[in-house]
Amino acid sequence: MPTPMDLAESFGPQLEYVRPKLQTMFQTDAGLYGEIEDKTDSAEGVSMRQSRIPVSLAQFGYFQQFSPDGGDLGVGDGGVTDALTLVPVFLEQAMSWTAQTEWATDTSKKSVENIVNEILDKGMAQFKSNLDALLSASAGDGSLDTVVSNTAGTITVNNANLFQDQGIYQLVSAGGVIRGNVTIAYCDANQNILNINGSIPGGITAGDKLYIAGSSTVAQSSLFGIPYMQLNSNSGTYVGLNRATYPGRLSTPTFTVSGALTQLTVRRLLNDIDTALGLDYTKDHKVVFHGNLDQATAWELVGTVVSQVIQNQLKGDNSQDMLQKAMPETAAGRKFFKNIHAIPGRLDALVLDSWGKVVNKKIDYYSVGGMTMFPAYGGSGGVAAQTLTYLVCGMQIYNANPRAGSYVTGLTKPYALGA
């Protein structure tokens, strides 16, 4: 008996709908690095000899009372100068694709996006995002975050946005023992969970650190980050100078608050800079506040609490919306720089006038004889149907005046992640 054509038999001529846009499902924020890249001192084309940043560390002359009736005026003093010394470090972002991937997506008739162009475009953005993660969270040794807890296939950290999907990272004990590498499948930024592809090295425990691949994990061996440049300490070294030789001069003012961000906290951050460097320092120099969304939200709540609504003066049928479209862009009249790579529970006041970078190799594609794309090689020794390319840079970032800044830690989050 004849049967009607069913759905499966009609699939041949049916057309598929494909949304003509490739949706990005990961962050590529350049954050503070983008600000420093464009708006701070930059020495381009430096060699691998040490770059010197001269600093004046002590006031000039002696102040004393004297007798003009033949009294001894003394010999005086000429102050103290020295120099920070630094050399560039080199970082890279490797990318690759197969020939079939390239051929299958190289025209608009085949694909909604040219995947190779997408890799190259997003790769540059991701490279700068990874640089910003180091700048925002690293102690200058390539570290990014610490382990909070772990299960068989996951690692919980303080800020999962510091990591990259499909990235490889080193797991190191608090005592400096390298446990091995972990490969992240996907980062869950809202839960601060790193979903691990494959096994996690044995012995992992809370407090272990995660470092970028290739880092020696030695102090001052990687890109200097805010936790390195804004540190309250008189021990160790700072950009080549011994902190103990100049106590207080290479240390950033700080304090701890076990509570929510308030106006007093923000004012003290500014006052601590003026106390160290003079009453009008924060008025005469560009200060920005740098914090994650937790503290940006906390600052918004401060303003919401002090808002006043006079109900009988409202018009219309709706109650007053107490939340504006976006969070405040300023605090105490200075820019509040929101950065998803910033350390949660911490707020920094940065005087970017004293920040800069030395550059041996600007961000660019690795080139050999003008070639920036390279073939892979198969097991036979012949060429494989795969293309490799690399973004590279050689630079170092510095703060010529660590006293020109301040930071607060211990701030509570206004909400719990995952709640």
C-alpha positions as CSV (number, residue, x, y, z in Angstrom):
1,M,0.0,0.0,0.0
2,P,1.4,3.4,-1.0
3,T,2.5,5.6,2.0
4,P,2.8,9.4,2.1
5,M,6.2,10.9,2.2
6,D,7.3,11.2,5.8
7,L,9.5,13.9,7.4
8,A,12.8,11.9,7.0
9,E,12.1,11.4,3.3
10,S,11.6,15.2,2.8
11,F,14.9,16.2,4.3
12,G,16.8,16.3,0.9
13,P,15.5,19.7,-0.4
14,Q,15.0,21.3,3.0
15,L,17.2,24.3,3.8
16,E,18.9,24.8,7.1
17,Y,18.8,28.1,8.9
18,V,22.2,29.3,10.2
19,R,22.3,32.6,12.1
20,P,24.7,34.8,10.0
21,K,26.8,35.6,13.0
22,L,29.4,33.7,15.0
23,Q,28.6,34.3,18.7
24,T,31.6,34.8,21.0
25,M,31.1,33.1,24.4
26,F,34.3,34.2,26.2
27,Q,35.8,37.4,27.5
28,T,38.7,39.2,25.8
29,D,38.9,42.3,28.0
30,A,42.3,44.2,27.7
31,G,41.4,46.1,30.9
32,L,44.2,48.1,32.6
33,Y,46.8,46.9,30.1
34,G,45.0,48.7,27.3
35,E,45.1,51.9,29.4
36,I,48.8,51.6,30.1
37,E,49.5,50.6,26.5
38,D,48.1,53.9,25.2
39,K,48.6,56.4,28.0
40,T,51.9,55.9,29.9
41,D,55.5,56.4,29.2
42,S,56.9,53.9,26.7
43,A,60.5,53.3,25.7
44,E,60.4,51.5,22.4
45,G,63.2,49.4,20.9
46,V,65.2,48.9,24.0
47,S,68.1,46.3,24.0
48,M,68.4,43.4,26.4
49,R,70.9,45.5,28.5
50,Q,69.3,46.7,31.7
51,S,67.0,49.8,31.3
52,R,67.5,52.3,34.0
53,I,64.7,54.4,35.6
54,P,66.4,57.1,37.7
55,V,64.7,57.9,41.1
56,S,65.4,60.4,43.8
57,L,65.0,58.7,47.1
58,A,65.9,61.2,49.9
59,Q,65.4,64.9,50.5
60,F,68.3,67.3,49.8
61,G,70.3,69.0,52.6
62,Y,70.2,69.3,56.4
63,F,67.8,71.6,58.2
64,Q,69.0,73.0,61.5
65,Q,69.2,76.0,63.7
66,F,72.5,77.9,63.8
67,S,74.3,80.9,65.4
68,P,75.4,83.6,63.1
69,D,78.0,84.6,65.7
70,G,80.7,82.3,64.3
71,G,78.6,79.2,64.6
72,D,79.3,76.0,62.5
73,L,76.9,75.7,59.5
74,G,78.0,72.1,58.8
75,V,78.7,70.5,55.4
76,G,75.1,69.6,54.4
77,D,74.0,66.7,52.3
78,G,73.1,66.2,48.6
79,G,70.3,63.7,49.0
80,V,70.2,60.2,47.5
81,T,69.5,59.0,43.9
82,D,69.6,55.6,42.4
83,A,67.9,53.8,39.5
84,L,65.4,51.0,39.0
85,T,66.8,48.4,36.6
86,L,64.7,46.1,34.4
87,V,64.9,44.0,31.2
88,P,62.0,42.9,29.0
89,V,60.4,39.5,29.4
90,F,58.9,37.6,26.4
91,L,55.4,36.3,26.1
92,E,53.6,34.6,23.2
93,Q,50.2,33.3,22.1
94,A,50.3,30.3,19.8
95,M,47.5,29.6,17.3
96,S,46.9,26.9,14.7
97,W,44.3,25.4,12.3
98,T,44.1,22.7,9.7
99,A,43.9,23.2,6.0
100,Q,40.4,21.7,5.9
101,T,39.2,24.2,8.5
102,E,40.6,27.0,6.3
103,W,39.1,25.7,3.1
104,A,35.7,24.9,4.6
105,T,35.2,28.5,5.8
106,D,37.1,30.7,3.3
107,T,34.0,32.2,1.6
108,S,30.6,33.6,2.6
109,K,29.0,30.8,0.6
110,K,30.6,28.2,2.9
111,S,30.5,29.8,6.3
112,V,29.0,32.8,8.2
113,E,32.6,33.7,9.3
114,N,36.0,33.1,7.9
115,I,37.4,31.0,10.8
116,V,41.0,31.8,10.1
117,N,40.3,35.6,10.2
118,E,38.3,35.0,13.4
119,I,41.2,33.1,15.0
120,L,43.6,35.9,14.1
121,D,41.3,38.7,15.2
122,K,40.2,37.1,18.5
123,G,43.8,35.9,19.1
124,M,45.1,39.4,19.3
125,A,42.4,40.4,21.7
126,Q,43.0,37.3,23.8
127,F,46.7,38.0,23.9
128,K,46.1,41.4,25.3
129,S,43.6,40.0,27.7
130,N,46.2,37.5,29.0
131,L,48.7,40.3,29.4
132,D,46.1,42.2,31.5
133,A,45.5,39.2,33.7
134,L,49.2,39.1,34.5
135,L,49.3,42.8,35.1
136,S,46.3,42.7,37.4
137,A,47.1,39.7,39.5
138,S,50.7,38.5,39.2
139,A,53.4,39.0,41.8
140,G,55.9,39.3,39.0
141,D,56.7,35.6,38.9
142,G,54.0,34.4,36.4
143,S,51.5,33.5,39.2
144,L,47.8,34.2,38.6
145,D,45.7,32.8,41.5
146,T,45.6,30.2,44.3
147,V,43.6,27.0,44.6
148,V,40.6,27.4,46.9
149,S,39.5,23.8,46.6
150,N,39.3,21.0,44.1
151,T,37.4,17.9,43.0
152,A,38.3,15.1,40.6
153,G,37.8,17.3,37.6
154,T,37.7,20.9,38.8
155,I,39.7,23.5,40.6
156,T,38.0,26.4,42.4
157,V,40.0,29.7,42.4
158,N,39.3,33.2,43.5
159,N,38.9,34.7,40.0
160,A,38.4,32.3,37.0
161,N,38.5,35.2,34.6
162,L,42.3,35.2,34.9
163,F,42.5,32.0,33.0
164,Q,41.8,31.0,29.3
165,D,39.8,28.2,27.9
166,Q,42.0,25.4,26.5
167,G,45.0,26.9,28.3
168,I,47.8,25.1,30.0
169,Y,49.0,26.3,33.4
170,Q,51.5,25.1,36.0
171,L,50.4,23.9,39.4
172,V,52.9,24.8,42.1
173,S,52.8,24.1,45.9
174,A,52.9,26.9,48.4
175,G,56.5,25.8,49.1
176,G,57.5,26.2,45.4
177,V,57.4,22.5,44.3
178,I,56.1,22.2,40.7
179,R,53.4,19.5,40.8
180,G,52.8,19.5,37.1
181,N,50.6,21.1,34.4
182,V,46.9,21.2,34.1
183,T,44.9,21.9,30.9
184,I,41.7,23.9,31.3
185,A,38.8,22.8,29.2
186,Y,36.5,25.7,30.1
187,C,36.4,28.4,32.8
188,D,33.2,29.1,34.7
189,A,33.7,32.7,35.7
190,N,30.4,32.9,37.7
191,Q,31.3,30.0,39.9
192,N,35.1,30.6,39.8
193,I,35.6,27.0,38.7
194,L,38.2,25.7,36.2
195,N,37.0,22.6,34.5
196,I,40.1,20.5,33.9
197,N,40.7,18.4,30.8
198,G,42.4,15.2,31.9
199,S,43.9,14.4,35.3
200,I,45.0,16.9,38.0
201,P,48.5,16.3,39.5
202,G,48.5,14.5,42.8
203,G,49.0,16.2,46.1
204,I,47.0,19.4,45.1
205,T,45.8,21.3,48.1
206,A,44.3,24.7,49.0
207,G,46.9,27.4,48.8
208,D,48.7,25.9,45.8
209,K,49.4,28.5,43.1
210,L,48.6,28.5,39.4
211,Y,51.2,30.0,37.0
212,I,51.3,30.7,33.3
213,A,53.0,28.0,31.2
214,G,56.7,28.6,30.6
215,S,57.2,30.7,33.7
216,S,60.2,29.7,35.9
217,T,58.0,30.7,38.9
218,V,61.0,32.6,40.3
219,A,60.5,36.1,41.8
220,Q,60.7,39.0,39.2
221,S,61.1,36.6,36.3
222,S,57.8,37.4,34.6
223,L,55.7,40.5,33.8
224,F,55.4,42.8,36.9
225,G,51.8,43.0,38.1
226,I,50.0,45.2,40.5
227,P,50.6,42.9,43.5
228,Y,54.4,43.3,42.8
229,M,54.4,47.0,42.1
230,Q,51.9,47.9,44.9
231,L,53.3,45.9,47.9
232,N,53.8,47.2,51.5
233,S,57.1,45.7,52.4
234,N,60.7,46.6,53.4
235,S,62.2,43.2,52.4
236,G,63.1,41.7,49.1
237,T,63.8,43.8,46.0
238,Y,61.8,46.2,43.9
239,V,62.8,46.5,40.2
240,G,66.5,45.9,41.0
241,L,66.7,47.9,44.3
242,N,67.0,46.4,47.7
243,R,63.9,47.5,49.7
244,A,65.8,47.3,53.0
245,T,68.4,49.8,51.8
246,Y,65.6,52.4,51.4
247,P,63.0,51.5,54.0
248,G,59.6,53.0,53.3
249,R,60.7,54.5,49.9
250,L,59.9,51.4,47.9
251,S,56.8,50.4,49.8
252,T,53.2,51.2,48.9
253,P,50.8,52.4,51.7
254,T,48.1,49.9,52.6
255,F,45.5,49.0,55.1
256,T,43.0,46.2,55.7
257,V,39.2,46.5,56.1
258,S,37.1,43.6,57.3
259,G,33.9,45.0,55.9
260,A,32.2,46.8,53.0
261,L,33.6,49.6,50.9
262,T,32.7,53.0,52.2
263,Q,33.5,56.7,51.5
264,L,36.0,56.7,54.3
265,T,37.9,53.8,52.7
266,V,38.2,55.7,49.4
267,R,39.2,58.9,51.2
268,R,41.9,57.1,53.1
269,L,43.4,55.6,49.9
270,L,43.8,59.2,48.6
271,N,45.0,60.5,52.0
272,D,47.6,57.8,52.3
273,I,49.2,58.9,49.0
274,D,49.1,62.6,50.1
275,T,50.6,61.7,53.5
276,A,53.5,60.0,51.7
277,L,54.1,62.5,48.9
278,G,52.6,65.9,49.9
279,L,49.2,67.5,50.4
280,D,48.4,68.2,46.8
281,Y,49.9,65.1,45.2
282,T,46.6,63.4,44.3
283,K,45.2,66.8,43.1
284,D,48.1,67.3,40.7
285,H,48.5,63.8,39.4
286,K,46.1,61.4,37.7
287,V,44.7,58.9,40.1
288,V,42.5,56.0,39.1
289,F,40.8,53.4,41.2
290,H,41.2,49.8,40.1
291,G,38.9,47.0,41.2
292,N,36.8,44.1,40.2
293,L,33.0,44.2,39.7
294,D,32.5,43.2,43.4
295,Q,33.9,46.5,44.6
296,A,32.4,48.5,41.8
297,T,29.0,47.2,42.9
298,A,29.9,47.9,46.5
299,W,30.6,51.5,45.6
300,E,27.3,51.8,43.8
301,L,25.5,50.5,46.9
302,V,27.2,53.3,48.9
303,G,25.5,55.8,46.7
304,T,22.1,54.0,46.7
305,V,22.0,54.0,50.5
306,V,22.4,57.8,50.7
307,S,19.8,58.5,47.9
308,Q,16.7,60.3,49.0
309,V,13.3,59.9,47.3
310,I,10.4,62.2,48.1
311,Q,7.5,60.0,47.2
312,N,4.8,62.7,46.8
313,Q,7.0,64.5,44.2
314,L,7.2,61.5,41.9
315,K,5.2,61.5,38.7
316,G,3.6,58.7,36.8
317,D,2.4,55.3,38.1
318,N,5.7,53.6,38.7
319,S,7.9,53.7,41.8
320,Q,11.3,55.3,41.5
321,D,14.0,53.0,40.0
322,M,16.8,53.2,42.6
323,L,19.3,51.6,40.2
324,Q,20.7,53.5,37.3
325,K,21.5,51.8,33.9
326,A,25.3,51.5,34.7
327,M,27.5,51.6,37.7
328,P,29.4,54.8,38.7
329,E,32.3,55.7,36.5
330,T,34.1,57.7,39.2
331,A,34.9,57.6,42.9
332,A,35.9,60.9,44.7
333,G,36.0,62.5,41.2
334,R,38.5,60.0,39.9
335,K,38.0,57.3,37.3
336,F,36.9,53.9,38.8
337,F,38.5,51.4,36.5
338,K,36.4,48.3,36.5
339,N,38.4,45.2,35.6
340,I,37.2,41.6,35.6
341,H,40.9,40.6,36.0
342,A,41.3,42.5,39.3
343,I,41.7,40.7,42.6
344,P,38.3,40.3,44.3
345,G,38.2,42.0,47.8
346,R,41.0,44.5,46.8
347,L,40.9,48.1,45.7
348,D,43.9,49.9,44.4
349,A,44.5,53.6,43.9
350,L,47.0,53.9,41.0
351,V,48.9,57.1,40.0
352,L,49.5,56.1,36.3
353,D,51.7,59.2,35.8
354,S,54.6,57.2,37.2
355,W,53.9,54.0,35.3
356,G,55.5,53.0,32.1
357,K,57.0,50.2,30.0
358,V,60.1,49.3,28.2
359,V,59.7,47.4,24.9
360,N,62.2,45.2,23.1
361,K,59.6,43.7,20.7
362,K,56.2,45.3,20.2
363,I,53.2,43.0,19.9
364,D,53.4,41.5,16.5
365,Y,53.4,38.2,14.7
366,Y,56.6,36.1,15.0
367,S,58.3,36.4,11.6
368,V,61.1,34.4,9.9
369,G,62.2,35.9,6.6
370,G,59.0,37.8,6.3
371,M,56.9,34.6,6.9
372,T,54.4,34.8,9.8
373,M,52.5,31.5,9.1
374,F,54.3,28.2,9.2
375,P,53.5,24.6,8.2
376,A,53.5,21.9,10.8
377,Y,55.4,18.6,10.0
378,G,54.0,15.1,10.1
379,G,55.5,12.0,11.5
380,S,57.0,11.1,8.1
381,G,59.0,14.4,8.0
382,G,56.7,15.8,5.3
383,V,54.5,18.8,5.7
384,A,51.3,18.4,7.6
385,A,48.0,20.0,6.6
386,Q,48.2,22.4,9.5
387,T,49.2,26.1,9.8
388,L,50.9,27.6,12.9
389,T,51.2,31.3,13.8
390,Y,52.4,33.1,16.9
391,L,51.8,36.5,18.5
392,V,54.9,37.6,20.5
393,C,56.1,40.6,22.5
394,G,59.0,41.5,24.7
395,M,58.4,44.1,27.4
396,Q,58.3,45.0,31.0
397,I,56.1,47.3,33.0
398,Y,57.2,49.4,35.9
399,N,56.0,51.9,38.5
400,A,58.8,54.5,39.0
401,N,57.3,55.6,42.3
402,P,55.7,52.8,44.4
403,R,54.7,55.3,47.1
404,A,52.5,57.0,44.5
405,G,49.7,54.6,45.1
406,S,47.8,52.8,47.8
407,Y,45.6,49.7,48.3
408,V,43.1,48.1,50.6
409,T,42.4,44.4,51.1
410,G,39.8,42.4,53.0
411,L,36.8,44.2,51.5
412,T,33.7,42.1,51.6
413,K,31.8,41.2,48.4
414,P,28.2,42.6,48.2
415,Y,26.9,39.2,47.0
416,A,28.1,35.6,46.9
417,L,29.1,34.1,43.5
418,G,26.8,31.4,42.4
419,A,24.0,32.5,44.8
